[in-house]
Structure formats: C-alpha cells, structure tokens
Amino acid sequence: MMKTNTVTNDLEQFVLENTGNSINKWKHYFEIYDRHFSRYRGADVHIVEFGVCHGGSLQMWKTYFGPSARIFGIDINPECKKLEEENIDIFIGDQEDRAFLRSLAKTIPRIDILIDDGGHKMNQQIATFEELFPFIDENGIYLCEDLHTSYWEKFGGGYKKNGTFIEYSKNFIDYLHAWHSQNPKKLDVTDFTKSVHSLHYYNSILVIEKRKTVKPSCIETGTARVSKYKAKKKWWKKWFK
C-alpha cells in the first residue's frame, strides 16, 4: 500500500515538530526549498528573508543550514526586532521603499539566497527584485513565494493584468533566451541574460538560479549517415496552409 502524508525532508520535519515561534508555510514549499537550497547546508551562507512575522521561519533556516549560516530578516513591523537571536539579524523597513532596499544592499555583507515572503503586493515584489537581484551572489538563488497574489485583486493582482509580478516575470523567459534574438532592438542580451542559469516556476513560487553564462554553442560529433532532406515548397504549403 502506498504511504501517504510522508515527510519529504528536514524542513518539513522541523515544521511538524515545531514548538518554537509560529511558522505558516504552504506544505508543498518544503520540497522546493530543499531542492534548491540543500547544497548550502553546513556552509557559510547568508540568507535574506522578507517577511519575519513571528520569526519561526528564521529559526527554521538557522536549524536547516547550520551554525555557519547568517540569517537576515526584513519586516515593516518594529516589534519584529525583538526576535533577533544569535546568527539572526532583523532590519525594519518598508519593502516598497527603494532607498531602504538600497541601504540593505550596502549593509548586508553578502546575499547567497534571497526569499521574498514579504507583503506580497505587486509593487513590493517588483521593487525588491529590481533593487536586490543584482546584489545576489553570482551563484546565488532568488526565490519569490506566494505568487498567487498576482491573481488576487486586494494585492493589486488579476488574471493577465498589467503590472502583476507574474506578468512582469514572464519577461524573464525572453531575457533568458536573448542570445538567440534576431531583433536586438526589441530583445538584446542584458546583465540578466549573462547572469541567470535557469528559471523554475512552481505553484506560487518562482526560483531563479544565478550563474555566469556565455552565448550557447552547439557541438556535433560522429558521422552523418543520412543526407539532409530538402522539402519542396509545395509540400510545405500542403501541410501548413
């Protein structure tokens, strides 16, 4: 018989056994976190998380990544400052305030992982990405969660509505493929193209893994045993009217 409700990883186990500060996460997030974050466990890693709330997730990261990790929490509520502890620093400010975001980039020594679990409003998510993505380590990870608010009106969302983070982030797909653009006036290689290895969309989460990239090149080896087929125009017209 197939087992159900099995624990997928240490993050989920921590939450299920949690008796410390409150944690509120969608259950399917833990597999995503572990898939992309596990390589940092036990390392000297710097994690920035927007959205402190009760501080439980900061404690979860501290346990998961180990004693060498430094955790930086960001929240607009000044009461959250009380939740600081060893290896956990908390900054108070407005996520939509670009001047505040730029000050974080100068204050936090390094960003290996940035998790946006803040206010979930469109301007907040876009401002945070635009101001801090360039400061994430060249091999680091950006993760924005609760993307379903892009479909919720009270957060400024709506299906295919201009200005939502979902619609904004769809442009990343084009930027990733800009190496192949034949119209550089409309789509050209950017710093994003040169610094991003992959995009991973999940239910309510976008993960961007950074890595320096160069223009793709093709490799062909072996012996060609079949001559290339040249189709006649009439044949194409028949099938692609």
N, C-alpha and C positions, 0 to 999 in steps of 0.2 A: 504494500500500500504506500502511495506517495505521501511523504510528510508535508504538512502544511504549517505555516507560521514559523518556519525555522529562522534562526538568527543568521544574518548574512555575513556580518563582520564585527570587529571590536567596537566600532562606533555605535551600532545598533545595540550591542550588548550593554555598552555603557549607559545608554538612554533607558533601556528596560530596567536596569538595576539602579538607576539614579535616585539618590536620596538627598542630593545637594540642591543647588539652585535650579529653578524651573527651566526646562527645555521644551520648546514647541517646534517640531520639525515634521514635514511630511515623511511618511515611512519609506517611500521609495528613494529619498535623497541619500540615504546612508550608503547604498551600493554605488551611487555616482561619486560621492565623496571619496570612498575607498579606492575606486578605480583610478581616480586622477591624483589623489594625494598620497597614496601609500608609499611612493618612492621617497618621500621626505621624512618618513618615520625614523626617529633616532638621530636626525640631522640637525644642524644649526640652521633652523628655518624660521623665517619671520612671516607671521600670518596677520593680515589686517581684515577684520570683520566689521562691517557696518551693521548696526542693529544689536545693541547689547541686551536690552530688555532686562531680564532678571539675572543675566550673567551665566546661565547654565551652559550655553554652547561654548563660551570661552573656556570654561573648565573642561568641557569635553575635548576641545582641541589640545589643551595642555596635557591631558592624560594620553590622548591618542598619539601625539607627536613626540612626547617625551621631554625630559628635563632640559634639553638643549634648545628647545623651541622658545621663541618670544612671541607673545600674543598681544595684539593691539586692537582694542575695541573702540568703536566710534558710535556715539549716540547724542541725540539732541537733549536728552533728559539729564540735568545736572546731578540728579540723585544717583545715576549710574556710576559716578566717580567713586562711590563708597565700595564698589565691587572689585576694586583693584586688589591684587594679591601678588605674591612672588611670580615673576615672569609674565604678569598680565598688567598692561598699562591701558588706561582708558582716557580718551580725548572727548571733550564735549564740544559739539558744534553742529551747525546746520549742514546737512548733506548736499543741499542745493546751493550753498554758498561757495562759489568757486574760489574766492580768496581764502576761505578756510581750507578747502581741499588742497590748494597750492601750498598752504602752510604745513599741512600734514606731510606732503612730499618732501619738504625741507627738514622736517623734524624726525620722521621715522627713518632710521638708517638704511633699511633695505626692505623691499616688498617682494617676497617669493610667491605668496598666494594672497590674492585679494578676493574676499567674499562679500558680495553686496546683498545683504539681508536687511537693508535699512527701511526707509519709508515706503518703498515700492511704487512711488509715483514716477510718472514718466520723466519729468524734468530732473528729478533726483538721480535716477538711474543713468540718464544720458550725461549729466554733468559729472558724475563720479567716473564714468568710463572715460570721457574726454580728458579730464584733468589728471587722472591717475594711471590709466593704462600705459602711457609712455614710461612711467617710473617702475613698472613691474619688471623684475629681473628678466634678462634676455632669454632665460629658460624657465620662466615662471608661469603661473596659472592665474587666469581671471575667471571668476565664477559669479554669475548673477542668477539669483534664485527668485522664486515666486513670480515668474514671468506671466502667469495667468492674469495678473492685474492689468496687463496690456489689453485685456478684453473686458475689464470692469470700469464702468463709467465713473464711479466715485474716485477712482485713482487716475482719471484722465484717459482711460482706455476706451476701446471699442474695436470691433472687427474691421480690420483693414483701415483703421482711422490713421490719418497722417499724424506723425508726432509721437506715436506709441513706441515703446522700446523695441517691441517685436518688429514693427515696420522699419525702424531705424537700423536694427541689427541685420536685417535681410541684406543690406548693402555690403555687409562684411563678406558675403559669399562672392560678390563681384570683386571686391578688393583682393580676395584670396586668389582669384583667377586672372588678375590684371596682367600677369605675364603673357597671357595669350590674346590680349586685346588687340584688335586691328584698327581701333579708333582711339588713339591715345588722348585726343581732345576730350573725349567723353569718359574714358576709363584708362587710367595710366597707373603704372607701378608707384606705390606710395611706401611710406615707412611701415604701414600696416602690412602691406604685401611682403616686405622684406623681413618682417619680424614675427610673423604668425605661421605656425606649422599646421594647425588644424582647428576646426570649429566642431563642437559637439552639442547638438540640440537634443534635449530630453524634455519630457513633460515638465514644464515650469522652470527649466534650468538651461542656461547656455554656459558652456565651458569653452574658453579659448586657451589653447596651449601655445606658448610662445617658443620660438626657436629661430635663429637666424636662417634665412633661406636665400637661395640664388635661383636664377632662371632655370626652370626644369630642362633637362636634356634627355634625349631618347637614346637607348642602346639597342643595337640589333646584332645578334650573333647567329652562328650556324649557317647552313647552306639553304638558299631559296630553291625549292624543288617544284614550285608551281608558278608559272608566269602570271604576272598581274593581269587582271581582267579589265578590259576597257569596254564599258557599256555604250551602246548606241543611244543617241538622244531619243529616238522613237520608243525604245524600250522603257526609258525613264518616264516619258510622257504617259505611257500606257498605265503605269502603276502609281504615278504621283500626279494625277490630274487635280 
